[in-house]
Amino acid sequence: MNSILKSIPFLFFIVLQFSLLGQTVNYTESTTIIANPERGLQKYSITAGNYATTTGSNNLSVATLNSWRNSADKVTVVYRYFLLDSFFNSNINTIFLTNIQQDFDNIRTAGLKVIVRFSYSNAQGTGAQQPVKSQILTHIAQLAPILATNKDVIFSHQAGFIGTWGEWYYTNSAEFGTSGVISTAQWNNRKEIVDSMLAATPLEIPIQVRYAEIKKTMYGLTQLTEQTAYQNTANARIGFFNDAFLNDYGDQGTYSTSGQCVNPMGNSDYVFISNESKYLPMTGETNGLNGCNNGFRTTGANALIELDSTNWTTINRDYFTPFWTQVIGSNHYDDIVKRLGYRFVLDSSTITPTSTGFNLDLKLRNVGFTRPFKQRRVYLVLKNTTTNAITTELINTDVRTWESTVSISQTISLPLSGAFQLYLWLPDSDSILESNPNYSIQFANTTTWDSVTGYNDLMQTVTLSSVGIEEGLLDNNLSIYPNPTSDLVYIEFDINSESAVATITSISGELILTKQLKQSGDSIDVSQLSEGVYFISLNGKTSKFIKE
């Protein structure tokens, strides 16, 4: 052994070796309904009068929420309608705010998320359907702290506050206009409400409005694109809810039409919402069977088409009952429930060794109606099969872009030792919920889901081994010195050929340089490299060195 090598201190470096138990694994698609977060059927709930007078009254119970989640429909979203009829002429009282917080706490305990809407009237009448604008703005300001505290479990914040049911149509108000007759000044008053909601609602929570004209009139006709979506702008934050899905008169105002029985599919409002809902949530309910054209639009077959065309994320299961009876009778129910929102299917994973680690290649599909509208990280999890220690590596991808077929390829280089089982983990982006498996995404595959951890088992194992330089020299036939180094790194090797090509890569797997070596002991100039950790490889052997 070279005398210079013997004189340096004992150094520890990583040699990556692989035991690939099936280099490529193909997965089987599941046909079951899955309880995945922020998608699927939603359950309806509304506060009663004592919500404003008695602490703990009319709260959503954890038992009820659990029963919804564990039902055959696997519900993970609840719609909570907060009726503010007690506060036409006063601020929201402490009891009401306390009850809101209790609802959010129970929803979190049960592992669900909540769509919230605040309204002052649940039935049409001749009087004003909401307070004056100044009082509404005060209420929104009061709600801001509780929205911020519970942003982890809030799915969306619907623009209620104005009109019967908070749907912005029947208002009986000179400030806001009513029944579709709205002046410029009244539109400005309406916009002030939404602007206030945007300011009071955390950026992670989208706002939803009732019909296309609201967003187009107040925020312009410019359509969202992949480049302008997911930004801190009003356009990028405002989606839609449609509470008259498939009914007449263009879903009763969701889309402008020229008559009761005109099909809105393909008109400008329909195209507008179809585009915006690619990036934002589309939710709502049916409210009747369409009486036009023999009820074609509310058939199960057409419902499936239009849920897909307008990218539906969730829909109310509790209303309208005859619609759901019809969908069940036509055998479209299961398809709708499974495809609402996203539904990810793993097709295959491939592990390929590299000089510094391994390449991970994933093939998957999204067979749902739409993409996730909220950001979440994707991790490769490496679980030590002996110690159960967990290491995570962030995958460079955005689930909000996953549609149709998706291919992901990433080089993994980690200083680990041992055998590791590989998993994919898609947790909630909020730190409060990250470790709760109820909020992690499950792939629609058989035998891959771990309900305890929220991991998706790739059924792949890799073995990474570490050896000391002295102990491993004879087996590895490659040694380097000095280490760390600031300028030259010398390479000792034992090969039969007269020359060899050495490569240096970064810890992320990027090729930095190559050098042809004539004989053992040749050096490579690394003085131009940035400080950090690098790998040097020669004839399939690899060592790690530190550039100072």
LINHUDA-V591666 format. One record per run of one state. SS is the DSSP state (hx for helix, st for strand, lp for the rest). FROM is the first residue (numbers start at 1). TO is the last residue. Records with the same first field share a line. If there is no record, write none. Layout:
# LINHUDA-V591666
SS->FROM-TO / FROM-TO
This chain:
# LINHUDA-V591666
lp->1-2 / 8-11 / 16-23 / 27-28 / 30-39 / 47-48 / 53-61 / 70-76 / 84-84 / 88-93 / 111-112 / 120-132 / 150-153 / 159-163 / 167-177 / 179-180 / 182-183 / 201-205 / 210-211 / 220-233 / 243-247 / 254-267 / 277-281 / 285-292 / 299-299 / 310-313 / 317-320 / 330-332 / 340-343 / 354-357 / 367-378 / 385-389 / 395-398 / 402-403 / 413-417 / 426-436 / 440-444 / 446-448 / 451-454 / 477-477 / 482-484 / 486-487 / 494-499 / 507-510 / 518-522 / 526-531 / 539-540 / 548-548
hx->3-7 / 49-52 / 62-69 / 85-87 / 94-110 / 133-149 / 164-166 / 184-200 / 212-219 / 234-237 / 248-253 / 268-276 / 293-298 / 300-309 / 321-329 / 333-339 / 399-401 / 437-439 / 469-476
st->12-15 / 24-26 / 29-29 / 40-46 / 77-83 / 113-119 / 154-158 / 178-178 / 181-181 / 206-209 / 238-242 / 282-284 / 314-316 / 344-353 / 358-366 / 379-384 / 390-394 / 404-412 / 418-425 / 445-445 / 449-450 / 455-468 / 478-481 / 485-485 / 488-493 / 500-506 / 511-517 / 523-525 / 532-538 / 541-547
